[in-house]
Amino acid sequence: MSCFTKNKRIFAFLTAFFVTAVLFLSGLFIVTHVEHDCTGEGCFVCVEIESCVFTIGLLAEAVGAGAVIVFAYIAIQKLLSSYPSRLYLCPVSLVSLKIRLDN
């Protein structure tokens, strides 16, 4: 296995781990601090809860858009790779059709 492939796998694993950790910890913070003693306007806990909700929404949109883009990329790649191969599967020529050219 090449060094680039190994580093790519490690980077993908770490990225997935950090995204999962952020989602889990944000949700955990929201659940544990829903019923806090709010001091009113400028409450630090409320600001943190809002930022956690925003982070979860942002990651959900990014993952959803990423899944659509990856699916579209794979579908287009499969479609384009199979299209030219159909043209070369059965080449038609006068010899393959056994046409005599007696002129």
Number of C-alpha atoms within 10 A of each C-alpha: 5 7 8 9 10 11 11 12 12 12 12 11 11 12 12 11 12 11 14 13 12 15 18 12 13 19 16 12 14 17 11 9 13 12 8 9 10 12 10 8 8 9 11 12 17 19 12 15 18 13 13 20 15 13 16 18 13 12 15 13 12 12 13 11 12 12 12 11 12 11 12 12 12 11 12 12 11 11 11 11 11 11 10 10 10 10 10 9 8 9 8 10 9 9 9 9 8 8 9 8 7 4 3
